[in-house]
């Protein structure tokens, strides 16, 4: 492991937003090492909230695992947990339920 926080189980957060899921996992004793979101303001806030984690602003469809390992300086087995909240506005009861919303397919990137 690297020096981010070797005492806690590391995780990465896909579709991290400002870090709501990360906050809960951090309070449960886990350590965020990487978060990605396409919304720049969210990743700026994520970095502020989790200064020991890499906050990456970009399209998840263009991100490789190799890039994550390069940015975090971790190895494959150093990340046992992946969390995330892919967008659901296009099909959620609370959303606009637009069938053709391109974000509806982003859950596949999470998988």
FENBEL-V965202 format. One record per backbone hydrogen bond with DSSP energy under -1.0 kcal/mol. CO is the residue of the C=O (numbers start at 1). NH is the residue of the N-H. If there is no record, write none. Layout:
CO:NH
CO:NH
This chain:
5:8
9:31
11:33
12:83
13:36
14:85
16:19
19:23
20:24
21:25
22:26
23:27
24:28
25:30
26:29
31:11
33:54
34:13
35:56
36:16
37:58
39:43
40:44
41:45
42:46
43:47
44:48
45:49
46:50
50:53
54:35
56:37
59:62
60:63
64:68
65:69
66:70
67:71
68:72
69:73
75:78
76:79
81:12
83:14
88:91
88:92
89:97
92:95
98:101
101:104
102:105
103:106
105:108
106:110
107:111
